[in-house]
């Protein structure tokens, strides 16, 4: 791994840590160091939330990513005691903070959301202009070098003469005379994986004749790759969440196609058309509706019209990668941003391919169905996508290897062994090595999603149409998952070997993040005491404490098995295909922060009020306003005690509807709740995970 190198004038100091104490006469930093962002302005926006300086000599706070998240996404209002009071006291930045920081950067990134791929060449815009850069391996960075404040005070209003000589063979010395108070901008400081030919030596002649030098201005560009599933992709946290109407509802009943019934306003004339019902009750079919363009134009689009469908789809959530429900809120992006922020001499090249629903088989080795997309849209395997990015040419993938993968259909315990062949490029044909690989995998291999549906529903028949639409069983018991767990070690062996064969990744450089516990309330007790808390989006959803207990017992065994597969040690570890373990570093230290902040956890300081705020906002019969708050006031990225999305949260944040049946089908709310990211970490949860993961990344970098 690389060493961080810091220089004082005429002296070279090798630091054993990213953080130490030193003085320097010349200070420099990389401009726009998070290379996923096209614009320097995007990084500057994120940096404004950073609660520390970009200084490699000072260790940032342990919860620095979480603090950054809060500074950027806390709602801009005067009274934050409730959603209603916050909306009523909104300030100028309220809507921007409600949408979240990622909504400001999604349109200027080195990723093509329509094609679902990273850009091989990305046009990155700097303060001086635009540069076309190979995204995986840049040939240069932009840096700014300035005199230390003490030296500027000595030079007064005079000019300094700067000169710099790139360390790349054959390079010529360049010079520039300018005010001593103005930083020197080197637009294209050469970069190479070989540090000996990377960067430049820099000198500055002061007005009094003294010369200060920095013999090695060399950017440390770290290549971080993330693979895995929804717990890494950012599922449940779209870059741009859905916005809801404050006055209109959506009736999930395809038999009621009269416009007045499906899009009632608060006017008394339209409310007279509501079916007679006792006050103090509501119709489960009536739910919040997205704010559509017809409302903004004071029109009503007929429900069966192309106008309505177009407006409804135009109001979709926006994901960095809609086929994978990947967003910038996923913890890999937060790790990359933090690593760029905390060291001014560092740049980060991040490739996250994590995709919701991924298993080691379908997802990493094989293609899988896209989460969103018409027809049979498929997502290429993550390993193939990574090989395409890393190999210098497509023709370079000439080395073949075959891996044995146990496979099974969802819900079936019949296991088959499938040989899967892969084509890799030779080491000499790879653009660069991977410095750190972040991994979240295994949950879908044992059926995590069907287990949660099992805990939240009474029978599989309730959701049979959704299962038919997805083409797989979506609900089964822990007994089925136990059969799958016995195959996981074989799959992980194949993954370890593929990372070594295809990319030269050593197991010690793989940071595998363990899953966070989801089952605890604010006291640390098992959820389910209030079965519909956060689940009243549909009457078929109810959290069974008994079935949740069964699921948790299995998950505890799964967590223990994951540790055995990783390190091969510990009492009770059976003989496994991984032998002494995969050698991956299993990160578990973040789990403790989730033990009293699970799916049903309420704020301990205000449990009743927080519990009421977890209810689905509805318009009760006899009332004009939504209760307990307007859906337009929902804050997807505000701080909450619970660190997981409830089905209600998922409906109100992403609101993903299935394309396989009508928009008004009664199962759409279930789909929109369960397949928009229920039971996944919030953006705040991802920030907490990132705070722990980044410490392990620092440890790797220091070696």
C-alpha positions in Angstrom: 0.0 0.0 0.0 1.0 3.6 -0.3 2.8 5.7 2.3 1.5 9.2 3.1 4.5 11.6 2.6 4.6 15.1 4.0 7.5 17.5 3.5 8.8 20.6 5.2 11.2 22.8 3.4 14.3 20.7 2.5 13.3 17.8 4.8 11.3 14.6 4.0 9.2 13.1 6.8 7.7 9.7 6.4 4.6 9.4 8.6 3.5 6.1 10.0 0.0 7.5 10.2 -2.2 9.8 8.2 -2.3 12.1 11.2 0.6 13.7 13.0 2.1 17.1 13.7 4.3 19.0 11.4 5.0 22.5 10.1 5.3 23.5 6.5 6.1 26.6 4.6 4.3 25.4 1.5 0.8 24.1 1.8 -1.1 22.3 -1.0 -4.3 20.5 -1.7 -6.0 18.6 -4.5 -8.9 20.4 -6.3 -12.1 18.3 -6.6 -10.5 15.2 -5.1 -13.6 13.0 -5.2 -13.3 12.0 -8.9 -16.9 10.6 -9.1 -18.1 14.2 -9.2 -17.7 16.0 -12.5 -17.8 19.5 -11.0 -15.5 21.0 -8.4 -18.7 22.8 -7.1 -20.2 19.4 -6.1 -17.3 18.6 -3.8 -17.3 22.1 -2.5 -21.0 21.8 -1.6 -20.4 18.5 0.3 -17.3 20.0 2.0 -19.4 22.8 3.4 -21.0 20.2 5.7 -17.6 18.9 6.8 -17.2 19.7 10.5 -13.3 19.8 10.3 -10.6 21.2 8.1 -9.0 19.3 5.2 -5.9 18.7 7.2 -4.0 15.4 7.3 -2.3 16.4 10.6 -5.5 16.3 12.7 -7.6 13.3 13.4 -11.3 14.1 12.6 -14.1 13.3 15.1 -15.0 9.6 15.3 -18.5 10.4 14.0 -17.4 12.8 11.3 -19.4 11.3 8.5 -22.6 11.3 10.6 -21.9 15.0 11.6 -21.5 15.9 7.9 -24.8 14.1 7.1 -26.6 16.1 9.7 -25.1 19.4 8.7 -26.1 18.9 5.1 -29.5 17.2 5.5 -31.0 18.7 8.7 -34.2 20.5 7.7 -34.0 24.2 7.3 -36.9 25.3 9.5 -37.3 27.2 12.7 -39.3 24.7 14.7 -38.1 21.1 14.3 -40.3 19.5 17.0 -42.6 17.9 14.5 -43.0 17.5 10.7 -46.0 19.8 10.7 -44.2 22.6 12.7 -41.1 22.3 10.6 -43.1 22.8 7.4 -45.0 25.7 8.9 -41.7 27.4 9.9 -39.8 26.6 6.7 -36.9 28.8 5.8 -35.3 29.5 2.4 -33.4 26.2 2.2 -36.3 24.0 3.4 -37.0 22.2 0.2 -33.4 21.7 -0.7 -32.7 20.2 2.7 -35.9 18.0 2.4 -34.6 16.6 -0.9 -31.2 15.9 0.6 -27.6 16.8 -0.5 -27.4 14.0 -3.2 -30.1 15.7 -5.2 -27.7 18.5 -5.8 -24.9 16.4 -7.3 -26.7 13.6 -9.2 -26.8 15.4 -12.5 -23.0 15.9 -12.7 -21.3 12.6 -12.0 -19.0 10.2 -13.9 -21.9 7.7 -14.3 -24.5 7.2 -17.0 -27.7 6.4 -15.2 -29.6 5.5 -18.4 -27.0 3.1 -19.6 -26.2 1.8 -16.1 -22.4 2.2 -16.4 -19.4 4.3 -15.3 -18.0 6.5 -18.0 -14.7 5.2 -19.3 -13.8 8.8 -20.1 -15.3 11.6 -18.0 -15.3 15.3 -18.7 -14.4 16.8 -15.3 -14.7 20.6 -14.8 -12.2 22.5 -12.7 -11.7 26.1 -11.8 -9.5 26.5 -14.9 -11.6 24.5 -17.4 -12.5 21.0 -18.5 -10.3 17.9 -18.8 -11.2 14.5 -20.4 -10.0 11.9 -17.9 -9.8 8.1 -17.9 -12.1 7.6 -15.0 -10.3 4.6 -13.5 -6.8 5.8 -14.1 -6.3 9.6 -14.3 -3.1 10.9 -15.9 -3.1 14.2 -13.9 -4.8 16.1 -11.0 -5.3 19.8 -10.3 -3.6 21.1 -7.2 -3.3 24.5 -5.5 -0.1 25.4 -3.6 0.2 28.4 -1.3 2.6 29.9 1.1 1.9 29.3 4.8 0.2 32.4 6.4 3.5 33.3 8.3 5.4 33.4 5.0 2.7 35.5 3.3 2.9 38.0 6.1 6.6 38.3 5.5 6.3 38.9 1.7 3.9 41.8 1.8 2.4 42.8 -1.5 5.3 41.6 -3.6 5.5 38.9 -6.3 7.0 35.5 -6.0 8.5 33.4 -8.7 7.2 29.8 -8.8 8.7 26.9 -10.7 7.8 23.3 -10.9 9.4 20.3 -12.6 7.2 17.2 -13.3 8.9 13.9 -12.2 7.8 12.2 -15.4 10.8 11.6 -17.6 11.3 14.2 -20.4 9.2 16.8 -18.6 10.2 20.5 -18.7 10.3 23.0 -15.9 7.6 25.6 -15.9 7.7 29.0 -14.2 5.1 31.6 -13.2 5.4 35.0 -11.5 2.5 36.2 -9.4 1.5 37.8 -6.2 2.9 35.9 -3.2 -0.6 35.9 -1.6 -2.1 34.1 -4.6 -1.9 30.3 -4.6 -0.2 28.6 -7.5 -2.5 26.5 -9.6 -1.0 23.5 -11.4 -3.7 22.6 -13.7 -2.4 19.1 -14.7 0.0 17.7 -12.1 1.1 14.4 -13.7 -0.1 11.2 -11.9 1.1 7.6 -12.3 0.6 4.5 -10.2 4.4 4.4 -9.9 5.0 7.1 -7.4 8.6 7.6 -8.6 7.3 9.3 -11.8 4.2 10.9 -10.3 3.9 14.5 -9.3 6.4 17.3 -9.4 9.1 19.1 -7.4 8.1 22.7 -6.7 10.1 25.8 -5.7 9.2 29.4 -5.0 11.6 32.3 -4.8 10.5 34.9 -2.3 11.0 38.7 -2.7 13.9 38.6 -0.2 15.8 36.0 -2.3 15.0 33.0 -0.1 13.9 29.8 -1.9 11.4 27.4 -0.5 10.9 24.0 -2.0 8.6 21.0 -1.9 10.5 18.2 -3.6 7.5 15.9 -3.9 4.1 17.3 -4.6 2.5 13.9 -5.5 -1.2 13.1 -5.2 -2.1 9.9 -3.4 -5.0 8.6 -5.6 -6.7 5.7 -3.9 -8.8 3.3 -6.0 -11.7 2.0 -3.9 -14.1 -0.6 -5.2 -17.4 -1.6 -3.6 -19.3 -4.8 -4.5 -22.4 -6.3 -3.0 -26.1 -6.0 -2.2 -28.7 -3.5 -1.1 -26.9 -2.8 2.3 -24.1 -1.2 0.2 -26.1 0.1 -2.7 -28.1 2.6 -0.6 -31.4 0.9 -1.2 -34.3 3.0 0.4 -32.4 6.3 -0.1 -32.9 7.6 -3.6 -30.7 10.5 -4.6 -34.0 12.5 -5.2 -36.9 11.2 -3.1 -40.5 11.5 -4.1 -42.5 14.6 -3.3 -46.1 14.2 -2.2 -49.2 16.3 -2.6 -50.6 18.1 0.4 -54.2 18.1 -0.9 -54.7 15.0 -3.1 -55.0 11.3 -2.4 -54.6 8.2 -4.5 -57.2 5.5 -4.3 -55.8 2.1 -4.9 -58.9 0.5 -6.3 -59.0 0.0 -10.1 -62.8 -0.2 -10.0 -63.1 3.4 -9.0 -61.9 5.3 -12.0 -63.9 8.5 -11.5 -61.4 11.3 -11.3 -63.1 12.8 -8.3 -62.7 9.6 -6.3 -59.0 9.1 -6.9 -57.8 12.7 -6.7 -59.9 14.5 -4.2 -58.9 18.0 -3.2 -59.8 19.6 0.1 -62.7 21.5 -1.3 -66.1 20.7 0.3 -67.8 20.1 -3.0 -65.4 17.2 -3.8 -65.5 15.8 -0.3 -69.3 15.3 -0.6 -68.5 12.5 -3.1 -66.6 10.5 -0.4 -68.4 7.2 0.5 -70.3 7.5 3.8 -68.3 6.3 6.8 -68.2 7.0 10.5 -66.0 9.8 11.6 -62.7 8.8 13.1 -62.0 6.1 10.5 -60.2 5.9 7.2 -60.2 3.7 4.1 -57.0 1.7 3.7 -57.2 2.1 -0.1 -56.8 5.9 0.2 -53.1 6.9 0.5 -50.9 9.9 -0.2 -50.4 10.7 -3.8 -47.3 12.0 -5.6 -47.4 15.7 -6.4 -48.0 15.6 -10.2 -47.8 18.3 -12.8 -51.6 18.5 -13.2 -51.8 19.8 -9.6 -49.2 22.4 -10.3 -51.2 23.4 -13.3 -54.5 23.3 -11.4 -55.8 20.5 -13.6 -57.0 16.9 -13.2 -55.6 14.3 -15.6 -58.0 11.4 -16.2 -56.8 8.3 -14.4 -56.9 6.1 -17.4 -55.1 8.6 -19.6 -51.6 8.7 -21.0 -51.3 12.1 -19.4 -51.7 10.7 -15.9 -49.2 7.9 -16.6 -46.7 10.3 -18.0 -47.1 12.7 -15.0 -46.9 9.9 -12.5 -43.7 8.5 -14.0 -42.2 11.9 -14.3 -42.6 12.2 -10.5 -40.6 9.0 -9.9 -37.7 9.0 -7.4 -34.3 9.4 -9.0 -31.5 7.0 -8.4 -27.9 7.2 -9.4 -28.6 3.7 -10.8 -32.3 2.8 -10.9 -31.7 -0.8 -12.0 -29.8 -1.4 -8.8 -31.3 1.2 -6.5 -27.8 2.5 -6.0 -27.5 6.0 -4.6 -24.8 8.3 -3.3 -26.2 7.7 0.2 -24.7 4.2 0.2 -21.9 3.9 2.7 -19.2 3.3 0.0 -19.7 6.8 -1.4 -19.6 8.2 2.1 -16.3 6.4 2.8 -14.8 7.7 -0.4 -15.9 11.3 0.3 -14.5 11.1 3.8 -11.2 9.7 2.7 -10.9 12.6 0.2 -11.9 15.2 2.7 -9.5 14.3 5.5 -6.3 14.5 3.5 -5.7 17.5 1.2 -3.0 15.5 -0.7 -5.4 12.7 -1.6 -7.8 12.0 -4.4 -10.3 9.2 -4.5 -11.4 7.1 -7.5 -14.5 5.2 -6.4 -16.4 2.5 -8.3 -19.4 1.1 -6.4 -21.2 -1.6 -8.3 -23.4 -2.8 -5.4 -26.8 -3.7 -6.5 -30.0 -4.4 -4.5 -31.0 -8.1 -4.5 -27.5 -9.3 -5.3 -26.2 -12.7 -4.3 -22.7 -14.2 -4.8 -24.3 -16.0 -7.8 -26.9 -13.7 -9.4 -25.3 -10.3 -8.9 -21.6 -10.9 -8.5 -20.9 -13.8 -10.9 -24.0 -13.8 -13.0 -26.4 -11.2 -14.3 -29.6 -10.5 -12.3 -33.0 -8.8 -12.9 -33.0 -5.1 -12.6 -35.0 -3.6 -9.7 -36.6 -1.1 -12.1 -37.0 -1.3 -15.8 -39.6 -2.5 -18.3 -39.7 -6.1 -19.4 -36.8 -8.5 -18.6 -34.1 -5.8 -18.1 -31.0 -7.4 -16.7 -28.0 -6.0 -14.9 -24.6 -7.4 -15.9 -22.6 -9.2 -13.2 -20.6 -7.0 -11.0 -17.4 -8.9 -11.6 -17.8 -8.5 -15.4 -18.5 -4.8 -15.0 -15.4 -4.4 -12.9 -13.3 -6.3 -15.4 -14.5 -4.0 -18.2 -13.4 -1.0 -16.2 -10.0 -2.3 -15.1 -8.8 -4.0 -18.3 -7.0 -1.8 -20.7 -8.8 -3.2 -23.7 -11.8 -5.6 -24.1 -9.5 -7.9 -26.1 -7.3 -8.2 -23.0 -9.6 -10.5 -21.2 -7.8 -13.7 -22.4 -7.3 -15.6 -19.1 -10.1 -18.0 -18.3 -11.0 -19.5 -14.9 -13.9 -21.6 -13.8 -15.6 -21.5 -10.4 -18.0 -23.9 -8.8 -21.2 -22.2 -7.4 -24.0 -24.0 -5.5 -27.3 -22.7 -6.9 -31.0 -23.0 -6.0 -34.3 -21.4 -6.8 -35.9 -19.1 -4.3 -37.9 -21.2 -1.8 -36.5 -24.5 -3.0 -34.0 -26.5 -1.0 -32.8 -28.5 -4.0 -29.1 -27.5 -4.6 -27.3 -27.8 -7.9 -23.6 -27.1 -8.6 -23.0 -24.7 -11.5 -19.6 -24.2 -13.0 -19.2 -20.6 -14.0 -16.4 -19.5 -16.4 -14.9 -16.0 -16.3 -12.5 -14.2 -18.6 -10.0 -12.0 -16.9 -7.2 -9.8 -18.2 -3.6 -10.6 -17.3 -2.0 -8.4 -14.5 0.0 -6.5 -17.1 -3.3 -5.6 -18.9 -4.9 -4.1 -15.8 -5.0 -0.3 -15.6 -4.2 -0.3 -11.9 -4.5 -2.3 -8.7 -7.4 -2.0 -6.3 -6.3 -0.4 -3.0 -9.4 -1.3 -1.0 -12.4 -3.4 -1.8 -15.6 -2.9 0.3 -18.0 -5.8 0.4 -21.5 -6.5 1.6 -22.8 -9.9 0.6 -24.5 -13.0 1.9 -27.9 -11.8 3.1 -29.7 -12.5 -0.2 -27.9 -15.8 -0.5 -29.8 -17.0 2.6 -33.0 -15.2 1.7 -33.0 -12.1 3.9 -35.9 -10.4 2.0 -38.2 -13.4 2.1 -37.5 -13.8 5.8 -38.6 -10.2 6.5 -41.8 -10.7 4.4 -42.3 -13.9 6.5 -42.1 -11.8 9.7 -44.5 -9.2 8.3 -47.3 -11.2 6.7 -49.6 -14.1 7.7 -49.4 -16.1 4.5 -47.7 -16.2 1.1 -51.1 -16.1 -0.6 -51.5 -12.4 0.4 -48.7 -11.4 -2.0 -49.0 -14.1 -4.6 -49.5 -11.6 -7.5 -46.2 -9.8 -6.5 -44.4 -13.2 -6.4 -45.7 -14.0 -9.9 -44.6 -10.6 -11.1 -41.1 -11.1 -9.8 -40.9 -14.7 -10.9 -39.8 -16.1 -7.6 -40.9 -17.0 -4.1 -40.8 -13.9 -1.9 -41.8 -15.4 1.5 -40.4 -18.5 3.2 -39.4 -19.5 6.8 -36.0 -19.7 8.4 -35.9 -23.5 7.9 -35.4 -22.8 4.2 -32.7 -20.2 4.9 -30.8 -22.7 7.1 -30.4 -25.0 4.1 -29.0 -22.0 2.1 -26.6 -21.1 4.8 -24.9 -24.4 4.4 -23.9 -23.4 0.8 -22.6 -20.0 1.6 -19.0 -21.1 2.3 -18.7 -22.6 -1.2 -19.9 -19.4 -2.7 -17.5 -17.3 -0.7 -14.6 -19.5 -1.7 -15.5 -18.8 -5.4 -15.6 -15.0 -4.7 -12.3 -15.0 -2.9 -10.6 -16.8 -5.8 -12.3 -14.6 -8.4 -11.1 -11.4 -6.7 -7.5 -12.8 -6.7 -7.6 -14.2 -10.2 -9.3 -11.4 -11.9 -8.1 -8.3 -10.1 -5.1 -9.3 -7.9 -7.0 -8.4 -4.7 -5.5 -9.9 -1.6 -8.0 -11.1 1.0 -6.6 -8.7 3.7 -7.6 -5.8 1.5 -11.3 -6.8 1.4 -13.4 -5.1 4.1 -16.6 -7.1 4.5 -19.3 -5.3 6.4 -21.5 -7.4 8.7 -25.2 -6.6 8.6 -26.7 -4.4 11.2 -29.3 -5.8 13.6 -32.8 -4.5 12.7 -34.9 -6.2 15.4 -34.6 -3.9 18.5 -36.8 -1.2 19.8 -35.5 1.8 21.8 -35.1 -0.3 25.0 -33.3 -3.1 23.3 -36.3 -5.4 23.3 -37.6 -7.4 20.3 -39.9 -5.5 17.9 -43.5 -6.6 17.4 -45.2 -5.4 20.6 -47.0 -2.9 18.4 -47.5 -5.0 15.2 -48.5 -2.2 12.9 -46.1 0.4 14.0 -44.7 1.8 10.8 -46.5 -0.8 8.8 -50.0 0.6 8.4 -49.5 1.4 4.7 -51.5 -1.8 4.0 -53.8 -3.9 6.2 -52.0 -7.1 5.2 -48.8 -6.0 6.8 -48.3 -6.7 10.5 -45.1 -7.6 12.3 -45.4 -10.9 14.2 -43.2 -11.0 17.2 -43.2 -14.8 17.1 -42.1 -15.0 13.5 -39.6 -12.2 14.0 -38.2 -14.2 16.9 -37.7 -17.2 14.6 -36.1 -15.0 12.0 -33.7 -13.4 14.5 -32.7 -16.8 15.9 -31.6 -17.7 12.4 -29.9 -14.4 11.8 -27.8 -14.8 14.9 -26.7 -18.2 13.6 -26.0 -16.6 10.2 -23.9 -13.8 11.7 -21.9 -16.5 13.6 -21.5 -18.5 10.4 -20.3 -15.4 8.5 -17.6 -14.9 11.1 -16.5 -18.6 10.7 -16.4 -18.3 6.9 -14.3 -15.1 7.2 -11.7 -16.0 9.8 -12.2 -19.7 10.4 -11.8 -19.4 14.1 -14.1 -19.5 17.1 -15.9 -22.1 19.1 -18.6 -23.9 17.2 -17.2 -23.3 13.7 -17.9 -26.3 11.6 -15.6 -27.6 8.9 -16.0 -25.3 5.9 -14.8 -25.0 2.4 -13.0 -21.8 3.3 -10.8 -23.7 5.7 -8.9 -21.1 7.7 -11.3 -18.5 6.4 -11.5 -16.2 3.3 -9.1 -13.8 5.0 -11.4 -10.9 4.5 -11.6 -8.4 7.3 -15.1 -8.7 8.8 -16.3 -5.3 10.2 -18.7 -5.7 13.1 -17.8 -2.8 15.4 -20.7 -0.7 13.9 -23.4 -3.2 15.0 -23.6 -1.9 18.6 -24.8 1.5 17.4 -27.9 -0.1 16.0 -29.0 -2.3 18.9 -31.6 0.1 20.3 -32.3 1.9 17.0 -34.1 -0.9 15.0 -37.1 -1.0 12.8 -39.6 -0.2 15.5 -37.4 2.1 17.7 -38.9 5.4 18.8 -37.1 8.4 20.2 -36.7 7.6 24.0 -37.2 11.2 24.8 -40.6 11.4 23.1 -41.8 7.8 22.4 -45.5 8.6 22.0 -45.0 11.6 19.7 -42.4 9.7 17.6 -44.7 6.6 17.4 -47.5 8.8 16.1 -45.2 10.3 13.5 -44.4 6.8 12.3 -48.0 6.3 11.2 -49.0 6.6 7.5 -50.5 10.1 6.9 -54.1 9.7 5.9 -57.2 11.9 5.5 -59.7 10.5 8.0 -63.3 10.7 7.2 -64.9 13.9 8.4 -61.6 15.8 8.3 -60.0 17.9 5.7 -56.4 17.7 6.8 -54.1 14.7 6.7 -53.4 13.1 10.0 -50.9 12.9 11.8 -49.1 15.2 9.3 -49.3 16.2 5.7 -47.4 13.8 3.4 -45.9 16.9 1.8 -44.2 17.6 5.1 -42.5 14.2 5.3 -38.7 14.6 5.6 -36.9 11.6 4.1 -33.4 12.6 5.2 -34.0 14.3 8.6 -32.5 12.6 11.6 -34.6 9.9 13.2 -34.0 7.6 16.2 -34.7 4.5 14.1 -31.9 3.8 11.6 -34.0 1.6 9.3 -36.8 2.4 6.9 -40.2 1.1 7.9 -42.6 0.1 5.1 -44.3 3.4 5.7 -41.0 5.3 5.3 -40.2 3.4 2.1 -43.5 4.3 0.6 -43.0 7.9 1.5 -39.4 8.1 0.4 -39.1 6.1 -2.9 -42.7 5.0 -3.7 -41.6 2.6 -6.4 -44.6 1.1 -8.3 -44.6 -2.1 -10.2 -45.0 -2.0 -13.9 -46.7 -5.4 -14.1 -50.2 -4.2 -13.0 -52.2 -1.0 -13.0 -51.1 2.0 -10.9 -54.2 1.7 -8.8 -54.0 -2.0 -7.9 -54.4 -2.6 -4.2 -51.1 -4.4 -4.1 -49.2 -1.4 -5.3 -48.9 0.1 -1.8 -47.4 -3.2 -0.6 -44.9 -3.2 -3.5 -44.1 0.4 -3.0 -43.4 -0.2 0.7 -41.5 -3.5 0.6 -39.6 -3.0 -2.7 -38.8 0.7 -2.2 -36.3 -0.3 0.6 -38.2 -1.3 3.8 -35.9 -2.8 6.4 -32.8 -1.1 5.0 -30.6 1.5 6.7 -31.5 5.1 6.3 -29.0 7.6 4.9 -28.2 8.4 8.5 -27.6 4.7 9.2 -25.3 4.5 6.2 -23.3 7.5 7.6 -22.8 5.7 10.9 -21.7 2.6 9.1 -19.2 4.7 7.0 -17.7 6.2 10.2 -16.7 2.7 11.3 -15.6 1.4 7.9 -13.5 4.4 7.2 -11.3 3.7 10.2 -10.5 0.3 8.7 -9.7 1.9 5.3 -7.3 4.2 7.1 -5.6 1.2 8.7 -5.1 -0.4 5.2 -3.8 2.9 3.7 -1.3 3.3 6.5 0.4 0.0 5.9 
